[in-house]
Amino acid sequence: MLALEHVLSGARGIASLVLSSTLADNHQWAAEQRRLRNELPPDVVATLDRLEADGSYDDPEYERAEQLYLDRHFYRGPKPRAELERMEAERGREAYRAMCGPNEWSLSGVLKDWDVRARLSEIDVPVLVVRGRHDMCTDAIAATLMSGLHNAREVVLEESSHTPVLEETERYLGVVRSFLREHDA
């Protein structure tokens, strides 16, 4: 989101852009995350429904249920993973909730209406859209990016979810490195 905003602000000197597991429209993002959430086992969905109705997002039972969604769509690699543990420990939960909301499918923060779909065609540099097959950046979300960008290439890493740089590190870095070399000014 920051990279898109930076390019769309008229930043100069940008030779290419890498969009990794991202989006162009928060409403579409939330709808796709609700779809993925609702594909979880029925008892997990029922737990999420019950605790969300109470606003009990910090309840350990809610966190365990939400973890199943994250295990499918955020990080599918081996655990423990030091980078993820550090990220979780240092995560600014209050800031995230103020910006986005309590989870990926219930957007209520200041960015809930963020949408740059109508402006994607303004981006005039080559763009790499890279994501995992099991990503929170679903086929539909990536298709929105691809249809709005006139000079984009999509690469899907088959064994990854939302963190392909951690799940298929060598392949991810190879794809990004190749793209950047190809478009190095």
C-alpha positions as CSV (number, residue, x, y, z in Angstrom):
1,M,0.0,0.0,0.0
2,L,2.8,2.4,0.9
3,A,4.7,1.6,-2.4
4,L,1.5,2.3,-4.4
5,E,0.9,5.5,-2.6
6,H,4.5,6.6,-3.1
7,V,4.5,6.0,-6.8
8,L,1.0,7.6,-7.2
9,S,2.2,10.6,-5.3
10,G,4.5,11.5,-8.2
11,A,7.8,10.2,-6.8
12,R,10.6,10.5,-9.2
13,G,13.4,8.2,-10.1
14,I,11.4,5.0,-9.8
15,A,12.5,2.5,-12.5
16,S,10.2,-0.4,-11.5
17,L,7.9,-1.5,-8.7
18,V,7.6,-4.8,-6.8
19,L,4.2,-5.4,-5.2
20,S,4.5,-8.4,-2.9
21,S,1.2,-10.0,-1.6
22,T,-0.6,-6.7,-1.7
23,L,-3.9,-5.1,-2.8
24,A,-5.5,-2.1,-4.5
25,D,-8.8,-2.0,-2.7
26,N,-9.4,-2.7,1.0
27,H,-13.1,-3.5,0.5
28,Q,-12.1,-6.3,-1.9
29,W,-9.4,-7.4,0.5
30,A,-11.9,-7.7,3.4
31,A,-14.4,-9.5,1.3
32,E,-11.8,-12.1,0.2
33,Q,-10.5,-12.5,3.7
34,R,-14.1,-13.2,4.9
35,R,-14.4,-15.8,2.2
36,L,-11.2,-17.5,3.3
37,R,-12.2,-17.2,6.9
38,N,-15.6,-18.9,6.1
39,E,-13.8,-21.8,4.4
40,L,-12.3,-22.8,7.8
41,P,-13.9,-25.7,9.6
42,P,-17.5,-24.9,10.8
43,D,-16.6,-25.1,14.5
44,V,-13.8,-22.6,14.0
45,V,-16.1,-20.3,12.1
46,A,-18.7,-20.6,14.9
47,T,-16.0,-19.7,17.5
48,L,-14.9,-16.6,15.4
49,D,-18.6,-15.6,14.9
50,R,-19.4,-15.9,18.6
51,L,-16.4,-14.0,19.9
52,E,-16.5,-11.3,17.2
53,A,-20.2,-10.7,18.2
54,D,-18.9,-9.9,21.7
55,G,-15.8,-7.9,20.4
56,S,-13.6,-10.5,22.2
57,Y,-10.7,-10.2,19.8
58,D,-8.1,-10.6,22.5
59,D,-9.7,-13.7,24.0
60,P,-7.2,-16.6,23.8
61,E,-9.9,-18.8,22.3
62,Y,-10.4,-16.2,19.5
63,E,-6.6,-16.0,18.9
64,R,-6.4,-19.8,18.6
65,A,-9.3,-19.9,16.1
66,E,-7.8,-17.0,14.1
67,Q,-4.4,-18.8,14.1
68,L,-5.9,-21.5,11.9
69,Y,-6.7,-18.8,9.3
70,L,-3.1,-17.5,9.6
71,D,-1.6,-21.0,9.3
72,R,-3.4,-21.4,6.0
73,H,-3.0,-18.0,4.5
74,F,-0.3,-16.0,6.3
75,Y,2.6,-18.5,6.9
76,R,2.6,-22.1,5.9
77,G,6.2,-22.8,6.5
78,P,8.0,-24.7,9.3
79,K,7.6,-23.5,12.8
80,P,8.9,-22.0,15.0
81,R,10.1,-19.2,12.8
82,A,12.2,-16.6,14.6
83,E,11.2,-13.8,12.2
84,L,7.5,-14.4,12.8
85,E,7.9,-14.7,16.6
86,R,9.8,-11.4,16.7
87,M,7.2,-9.8,14.4
88,E,4.4,-10.9,16.7
89,A,6.2,-9.8,19.8
90,E,6.9,-6.3,18.4
91,R,3.6,-5.9,16.6
92,G,1.8,-2.7,17.4
93,R,-1.7,-4.2,17.8
94,E,-3.3,-0.9,18.8
95,A,-1.8,0.9,15.8
96,Y,-2.9,-1.9,13.4
97,R,-6.4,-1.8,14.8
98,A,-6.5,2.0,14.4
99,M,-5.3,1.7,10.8
100,C,-7.2,-1.4,9.7
101,G,-9.4,-2.9,12.4
102,P,-9.5,-6.0,14.6
103,N,-8.7,-8.5,11.8
104,E,-8.3,-8.8,8.1
105,W,-12.1,-9.2,7.4
106,S,-13.6,-6.6,9.7
107,L,-12.0,-3.4,8.5
108,S,-13.0,-0.4,10.7
109,G,-9.8,1.7,10.9
110,V,-8.9,4.8,9.0
111,L,-7.7,2.8,6.0
112,K,-10.9,0.8,5.7
113,D,-11.9,2.7,2.5
114,W,-8.4,2.8,0.9
115,D,-8.8,2.1,-2.8
116,V,-6.4,3.0,-5.6
117,R,-8.0,0.9,-8.4
118,A,-9.0,3.9,-10.5
119,R,-5.4,5.2,-10.3
120,L,-3.4,2.1,-11.2
121,S,-3.2,3.0,-14.8
122,E,-1.2,6.1,-13.8
123,I,1.7,3.8,-12.9
124,D,4.0,3.9,-15.9
125,V,6.9,1.7,-14.7
126,P,7.2,-2.1,-15.0
127,V,5.5,-3.8,-12.1
128,L,6.1,-7.3,-10.6
129,V,3.1,-8.7,-8.7
130,V,4.5,-11.6,-6.6
131,R,2.5,-13.7,-4.2
132,G,1.9,-17.1,-2.8
133,R,-0.6,-19.6,-4.1
134,H,-2.3,-19.8,-0.7
135,D,-1.9,-16.1,-0.1
136,M,-4.3,-13.6,1.5
137,C,-3.7,-11.8,-1.8
138,T,-6.1,-14.2,-3.6
139,D,-6.5,-14.7,-7.3
140,A,-9.2,-12.1,-7.4
141,I,-7.1,-9.5,-5.6
142,A,-4.2,-10.1,-7.8
143,A,-6.5,-9.9,-10.9
144,T,-7.6,-6.4,-9.8
145,L,-4.0,-5.3,-9.7
146,M,-3.1,-7.0,-13.0
147,S,-6.1,-5.5,-14.8
148,G,-5.4,-2.0,-13.6
149,L,-1.6,-2.0,-14.3
150,H,-0.6,-1.8,-18.0
151,N,2.9,-3.1,-17.6
152,A,2.7,-5.8,-15.0
153,R,3.9,-9.4,-14.6
154,E,2.5,-11.8,-12.0
155,V,4.5,-14.6,-10.4
156,V,2.8,-17.0,-8.1
157,L,4.9,-19.1,-5.7
158,E,3.1,-22.4,-5.4
159,E,4.3,-23.4,-1.9
160,S,3.7,-20.1,-0.2
161,S,1.0,-18.0,1.4
162,H,1.3,-14.3,2.5
163,T,5.0,-14.5,3.4
164,P,6.7,-16.0,0.3
165,V,10.0,-14.4,1.2
166,L,10.0,-16.6,4.3
167,E,8.3,-19.7,2.8
168,E,10.2,-20.0,-0.6
169,T,13.1,-17.6,0.1
170,E,15.5,-18.6,-2.7
171,R,12.8,-18.6,-5.4
172,Y,11.3,-15.4,-4.1
173,L,14.6,-13.6,-4.1
174,G,15.5,-15.0,-7.5
175,V,12.3,-13.7,-9.0
176,V,12.7,-10.3,-7.5
177,R,16.4,-10.1,-8.3
178,S,15.8,-11.1,-11.9
179,F,13.0,-8.5,-12.3
180,L,15.1,-5.7,-10.8
181,R,18.1,-6.5,-13.0
182,E,15.9,-6.5,-16.0
183,H,14.6,-3.1,-15.2
184,D,17.6,-1.5,-13.6
185,A,18.0,2.0,-14.9
